[in-house]
Amino acid sequence: MKVVFNGEMTQLNTPNLREFILGKGAKEPFAVAVNGEFVPRSHCAEMVLKAGDSIDLLSPIQGG
């Protein structure tokens, strides 16, 4: 099953959102949205992804 991850089509290796983003190398803190809707980190472990979903992962950057 395929999803869009940060703008690129990719194979979904697990339907669990938390497992998927950790498998992509995400390190906390991060923010995630599925199909344009913000998903609190506390809900990531409960969320099940579907084919065609669009996942955006953002990590804060420091700067001045």
FENBELBEL-V102731 format. One line per field, one symbol per residue. psi: psi as a letter, one per 30 degrees, with the letter a starting at -180 (. if undefined). burial: # if it has 16 or more other C-alpha atoms within 10 Angstrom, else .. A space follows every 50 residues. Layout:
psi->???
burial->???
//
This chain:
psi->kklkjhfkklkjfkfkeeeeeefggkkkllkkkkhgkkjkeffeffkkll kfljkkkkkkkka.
burial->..###......#...###.##....#.....###.........#....#. ..####........
//
